[in-house]
Amino acid sequence: MEGRYDAIVLGGGAAGLMAAATAGQHGRRVLVIDHAPHVGAKILISGGGRCNFTNINTAPDRYISANPHFAKSALGRYTPADFIALVDSYRIAWHEKTLGQLFCDGSARAIVELLLAECARGRVEIATGHAVRDIGHADGRFSVTHGDRTATAPALVIATGGPSIPKLGASGFAYDVARRFGLKVVEPRPALVPLTLGGDEMLFREISGVSAEVIARAGKASFREAALFTHRGLSGPAILQVSSYWRHGEPIAIDLLPDRRPGWLRDAKRATPRIGMKRALGLPERLADALVERLALAGELANIPDRALEGAERRLADWRFHPNGTEGFAKAEVTIGGIATDGLSQKTMAAKSVPGLHAIGEAVDVTGWLGGYNFQWAWASGRACGEAI
Ligand code: FDA
């Protein structure tokens, strides 16, 4: 069977469905091909099942890319307010959780249903459950064989995401397609991912389950959010955020007591000389135990010299962990790297060297912070592409 379309979108995730709906509503005949049995699998599990669908603080500096300017155009033309208006038009209730993060009050399924309804308005065809067997390109048309069907179109959109969470069917397929057409790929690596500890720091695994609000730093990036100790190392929002900036071999620095001013331990010693170091920290008990053991400063504050207290303050404000790795793509929320932006138009997401080829969403080398930024990129890049095809 053969079908002729104006555009074929590979991948029915956040970006692909947005691009398809947009192009369909502009009168284009669009086919979405997804190998999974149902579209939008990552949307369904996102945000703990409530989909953190955007962030009202979206700005280009919250995205990581070899070209930090690339995302500006699409993000500027389709903003969080635009997506909120769409969500409101479907009467989907939502709330701001923290730090500008917007979540559905109910299930993430409402967002998938919104996208499917938008696709239906644009008469988009969706083919699921068959792997792409072959992609050809001749005489200005792309042909895609999936199952026993072949579809052709003058436009092909790569929207199959990145390799994070392979058990959901994620793979490096987008990179294979891009390379086949001569596009470059920035080395993909797991991001928004827990970090693992080894060596002496394995001892911190014993306090698995303990969390505290910290400032975590890697390179020039710093995030004030919760950190969580796990049986493999470190997780929690602050750690996931810095994981995107962390490089193997580098330490991450953690301010364990971000509200304390310099001199606070000496002041505590004057005010309450009889309390012990552990209590003075005011941290969860098992964390305080672990830190005091490593600081080797047990006992009452009155018996600890001021210089030792100052040294402890400095260490607590800049505690160095030396991760030996990450929990990898199996646990990564997103992928850093991907299809190189220098081969793409920032206005249309079209490949500069292959007329009709586009790449959008997580497949592209644009990665947002934790907190709804990645979906906003998927919506914005999908929209930019959908308007252009
Ligand atoms: P996406 O991965 O959504 O879609 C790709 C589609 O392509 C899938 O439907 C897949 O089946 C299909 N596909 C893959 N390979 C294929 C092939 N070979 N042939 C055909 N089809 C193929 N972000 C955020 O902003 N807020 C949040 O709350 C969360 N929460 C979250 C939780 C978890 C657990 C994860 C793993 C990720 C998040 N994210 C997130 C990140 C967010 O899910 C992600 O950035 C977007 O889904 C990316 O959208 P895309 O459309 O680019 O890819």
Residues whose N, C-alpha, C, O or C-beta is under 5 A from the ligand:
A	BS01	FDA	G11 G12 G13 A14 A15 G16 I33 D34 H35 A36 V39 G40 A41 K42 I45 S46 G47 C51 N52 V132 A159 T160 G161 I165 L168 G169 A170 S171 F173 A332 E333 V334 I360 G361 E362 A363 G371 G372 Y373 N374 F375 Q376 A378
